[in-house]
Every structure is written in structure tokens, then in C-alpha cells.
Amino acid sequence: MARGERAGSHYPAPVLECVMNLSEGRDRSVLACLAEAAGPSLLDVHSDPDHHRSVLTLGGPAAQVQAGARSLARLAVSLLDLNGHRGVHPRIGVVDVVPWVALAGPPFQDAPPPGGPVEARRARDRFGAWAGEELGLPVFLYGPERSLPEVRKGAWRSLVPDFGPASPHPSAGAVAVGYRPLLVAYNLWLRGGDVTQAKAVAAQVRCQHLRALGLQVGDHVQVSCNLLAPALLGPAEAWDKVAALAEIERAELVGLIPAHILEATPQARWHQLDLSPERTIEARTAEVASPSW
């Protein structure tokens, strides 16, 4: 039996994924400690020193993922300090964004499993209440009620925290906790140009299924993308939309991608698009799955 099939036979439904975005992307010793705190549910770590940000993907049985997320968040609040933090990516806290995703699989699909949204919402609300009470973090929820961009724009202005104190934590700021379907985080680096061009390109490609920001990253610029419905608009389509407006130097997958999105992409483009079978959610969960799954 293939490795993916063996792991799949042990999965409960739904499986939870938590993609924690932390405001630290430079200190390797700190990142190693944070990764260890996530425990056996850790699937992937992606760090960017210019963004000064790391994305840690956790996945597996609900109880295990929730325990790992709490351990990781607790350590991040104790180690990291938002005061003096400098990075090109927007942030409201050291534990900046904590989205929860319900998955049935493998294979993992864009559409959540039956009952999945309820499980993901429960995970969101439990984590938010815990972070507000135990960590003293102001918690802004997102999901069907409002989007993450709306939280970023409205926090401390039109929005008050859903959990926790009414003012920012002195060193950790606040946290946005949400639930959502699967998405793919994806960066496209432009050849030459400047941040004005990158922002203009991002504004032109932005649509229902694609969020995009134009960012200055060191001496280079990028269009930073979230592919909200990757089965409809995946990495190849994002590349083509940006390439129609500017010359692309390279692509960068942030975190993991579902196998069916990879398989729907022409294999001849995988290298160009920074994709590979080893960087699918299915491959990574198969590597870390325990017999109890």
C-alpha cells in the first residue's frame, strides 16, 4: 500500500489545519524553539527575513493540532516583542494570524468536508477565547462575518476585540483568529521595476479569488498573493495574470499546496512555479502521521 494511502486510512474527518503566521523571520535559534513547541502536528515552516515573518503549518487530529497551536502561541508571546519590529508584511501582533481549516482526506480538497465549517469555527472560537484569557491578547475574529483585510483595516478603529482586553498587549499586540477554506499563499518576484509598479500590478490582478499586495522586499519587489479558490485560480493562473503586466523573475510557494492543485497544473511548469510533490499537504502529513491517526 502506498504511503499516502496508509496515512489516509487513519484520518478522522475532519482533520484540522492551522496555519500560524508569526512576526519573526530572522532568528534561527528562536524559530527552532518555536517549531519544537508546535509538537508532532508541525508540517512545514516557511520563514522570510525581509517580511520578518514565518508561516508554520500544523495539521492532523483536532486535539493534537489545537494543543500544538496553543503551545506555539504561548511560547511566541513569551519570546517575541512587537516593539521595534520591522518587516515589509502588515501585522497587528507577534502571533499575527491564526486561521483554522477543516479538511477531509487525504486527498485534501478545496471544499470543506460535511460538518467541517462547524469544526473549524469551534476551533477558531476556542483558540480565540483561550488566547484572550490565558495570553492576554486582544482577539479579532474573521471568517464569514468579516474578512482578514477588514480586520487589518478596522482593528482599533471601527472594530473592537471579540475576546481579551480592549487595548493591545504591551509586547505582543493583538491577533486575528479565523476559519476559512483551503488557500495557497504565493509570492511572485518581479524583475526590475519598483514598488509602485508592484502595487499597480497587485491592484490590477486582485479579484474575487485572488488577494494581492505589492511589496518592497530588500532591493527587489514582489506581488504577494493569496489564492482563495486555487481550483479556480491556481499558481499557473496567478503567474499568467501577473506576467501579462510585468516580467516575473521567480515564484515562491509559501507553505504547502493540496495535491490536487499540483496535479491540475501542467508538470512542465512545476519548476517555474516553485511546485513539487514533496511540498503537498498530503506528502507532509504522510511523513508525520502516527499509527493513532
N, C-alpha and C positions, 0 to 999 in steps of 0.2 A: 504493500500500500504506500502511495506517495506521502511525503512528509506533510504537505498541506491537507491531504485527505484525513490523515490520522489526527492532526490537530483539530480539524473541523468537526470531527465526530464527538469531541469532548465539550464543545462550546455550549453554554446555556444561551437562551435567547431572551432578551437581547444581551449582547456584550456591550460594555461601556468603553468609550474612548474619551480621554480628557487630554486636551492639547494646551498645556500651560505655557503662557508667554511671560518670561521673567526679564526684568530690566538689569541684566548682566550678560555681557557677551565677550569679556576680555580676560578675566582672571581664571586661568585654567584650574588652579587648585580649588577655588570656590565652586566652579562648575562641577568638578569631580565630586565634591561633597554633596552638592545638590542632586546630582544624578544618583548617587548612592542612596540618598534619602528617599527617592521615589520607589525603591524596592523592586520586586520581581515584575511589576507591571510596566516598567520602563521599556519602551520600544525603540525610541530614537531621540537623539539630541542634535539640534542644529543651532550653532552659535554664529553670530555676526558681530565682529568688533566695532564696525562703523555704526551699525544700528544700535550697538551696545545692548544686545537683546539675544535671548536664547529661547528656542521653542522645544519643549520637552513633551513628547508624545507618550502617553500611558494608555494601555489597553488590556482588556481581559475581563474576568468576572467582576461584577459590580462592587462587591465588598472589598476586593483586593485593590481595585483602581481607586475607590474612594479613600481607603486607608493610605495608599501611596500619595494621592494628591494632598491630603491633609499633612502628612509628614513633610512633603516637599514644600508646601506653603509655609508651614511653621518655621522651617529652617531658613527659607528665603527671607522672611520678615526679621529673623534674628541676625542674619548676616549682611543683608543689603541695606543701603541707605540711598534714598532718592535725592537727598540734598547734594547738590553738586553733580548729579548725574548728567552726562552729556552724550546724546546719541541722536541719530537722524530720524529714528522712528518715533511717532507720537506715543505718549504713555501717560497714565494717571497714577501708577504705583509700581512698586518693586514686583509684586505679584499682579501683573498688569491686566491680563485677560485669561479667564478660565472657562473655555467652552466645553460643554458636555455633549456627546454624540452617542445615540443608541444604535448599535449595529446588530444585524442578524447574519451570522456567517461562520467561517468564510464560505463562499466569496462575499465580500462586503460590497453592498450596493448603495447608490445614491439615496434611494427611498428607504426610510427607516422601517424596521420590522413592525408587525402589528403590536400595539402597546408600547412601542419604542419611545415615542414622544412623551408619554406619561412617565416612563422610567427616567428619561433624560431630564425632564422637568423636575422630578423629585430629586435627582442627584444635584441639579443646579440649586434648588431651594435649600436642600440640606447643607450643601457646602457653603452657600451664602450666609445662612443663619449661623453656622459654626464659625466662619471667618469673622463675622461681625462680633460674636460673643467671645470667642476664645482668643482671637488675634487682635481685636480692637480695630478692625478695618472697616471703613465705610464701604458698603457693597452696593453697586449699581447693577441691577438685573437687566439682561437683554434677551431677546427671543421674539416671539410673535408680538409682544407688547410694544417693543421698540428695537431698533437695530443697534449694533455696536457703534456705527458712526454717530447715531443720535445720542448715545451715551457720551461719547467723546466730546461732542459739541455742547451737550446740555449739562454735564456734571458740574455741580456747584453754581450753575446759572439757573436754568429752568428746571433742573432735576435735583431732588434730594435723595439721600441714600435709602435703599429699601431695607437694609439691615445695618447694624452697627452705629457708631457715633455720627453726629451731624457735622463734624469737622474732620479734616484729613489727619491720618496717623502722622506723628511728627517725623518719622523717618521712612515709613512705608507707603505714604499716600493713601490711595484707595484702590479698589479692584472692581473690574467689570466681570460678572459671572453670568454665563448664558447657556442656552442649549440651541442646537442647530442641526441641520443635516450635514452629511459629509461635504467638505470643500477641499480644494487644493490651493495651497499657498505657493506662489510662483513669482520669481523676480526675472525681469528681462533687462539686461545691461545694454545701454546704448553706446554705439561707437562715436566718439567725439560728442559734439553738442554740449548743452549746458542744462542747468536745472529748469530754466524757463521752457526749453524745448520739451524736457521730460514731463513737466507739469501739463503742457499743452497736449502732448500725446496722451497722457493719462486721462485728461478731460474728454478727449475725443473717443477713446475706446471704452470708456465707462458705460455700462449698460445694466440691464436687469440681472444678468448672470455674471457680471464682471465688475468687481470693485478695483480701482487702480489709484495709486498715488505716484507722483513724480518726485523723486528724492535725489539730493546731492549726497553721494557716498564717497568720501575722500576726494580724490581727483576725478572721479567718474560719476555718472548719473545712471539711475535705473528707474524703470517703471515697475513698482511693486504691486503685485496683483493678488486678489483672492478670487478664485474661480468657484462661484457659488453653486453652480449646477454643472459639474465637469463632464457629465454625459452629454450635455447640450453644447457646452463651450469649454473644451479641454485645453491642455497646453499647446497643441498644434494650432488651434484656432486663435488662442491668445497671441502666440508668436506671429501668426499671419496678420492679425489686426494691427499689431504694433509695427511690424515690418513694412506695412503699406504706408506708414507715416515717417519712419526713421530707420536708420541702419542699426541692426542689432549686433552687438559684439558676442554675447553669450547668454545662455539661460541658466537659471538656478532653481531647482526644486527645493522647497523649504519643507522639511519633514518627509512624510510618506504619501503615497498615492494608492488608491484602490487598484487591484489587479485588472479589473475590467476596463478601467480607463486606459491603463497601459496597453492592454490588448486591442483596444479600439484605435490606438494610434499606430500609424504605419511604422513598422520596425526600422525601416531605413532612416527614420527621423529620430529615433530614440537618443542617439548620441548628441545630435544637435539640440534636442530639447532637454538634455540632462535627465533622462529617464533610464531605468533599468529594472529587471525583475527583482533584484535584491532589495530594492527600495520601495516595495509594495507593503501595504499593511499586512497582507496575508503572509508574505515571506517572513516578516519580522515577528508576527505573532506565532508562527510555526516554530521559530527558533527558541522562543522563550516559554512556550506553553508547557505547563506541568501536567502530569497524568491526571490531576484532580480537575482539570478543566473539562 
